[in-house]
Amino acid sequence: MIKSNEETMTEDEIHVLTILEQHAKESIDRIAKRCDFSRQKVWKIVKHLEETKIIWGYSAITDTEEKGQYFTLLLKRSTVSLDDSMKREVLTEKLDDYLPSGVKIENIFITNGNWDVIVSFYAPDLITAKKVVEGLFQRTGKYFKEHILLENLFPIRKQGFKNPRIKELVDYI
């Protein structure tokens, strides 16, 4: 759907957002210098981006080994439509209530292509990850006809940042 001029981001907002994506931890003063804008202008833009939910939050990028092993689950939908209670469960994070200890969902993406849903999560080990998939299919199996579980070995790039340990990991490629 095409947005009206009032709904589209201005060049200044895009510029500030681009800087924030790489330097979110820096002060408004420092970000303003990077943008070559006034502090007040940057502060107003950031507040607007937060209020309009263009910025959802801020996070630190961590080494996956510290949080457990990282897995990606690819799901292909069946022809059964999600009922309202299942939609609410997925959208309100109630799904997290059914996860084993040590498991944290990082991302859920609805996609268009060979796979309809991509779920990425941390788990202590492969056995726990398989239990997560098994439990998910016990609750939602009628909505999905196929799945693949992938264990992610290491990121080359994450959230736009290159892995600082990539030189140590290059032999695995």
SULZI-V940062 format. One record per run of one state. SS is the DSSP state (alpha for helix, beta for strand, coil for the rest). FROM is the first residue (numbers start at 1). TO is the last residue. If there is no record, write none. Layout:
BEGIN
SS;FROM;TO / SS;FROM;TO
END
This chain:
BEGIN
coil;1;10 / alpha;11;23 / coil;24;27 / alpha;28;35 / coil;36;38 / alpha;39;51 / coil;52;63 / alpha;64;67 / coil;68;68 / beta;69;77 / coil;78;83 / alpha;84;91 / coil;92;93 / alpha;94;98 / coil;99;103 / beta;104;110 / coil;111;116 / beta;117;123 / coil;124;125 / alpha;126;143 / beta;144;152 / coil;153;156 / beta;157;158 / coil;159;160 / beta;161;162 / coil;163;165 / alpha;166;172 / coil;173;173
END
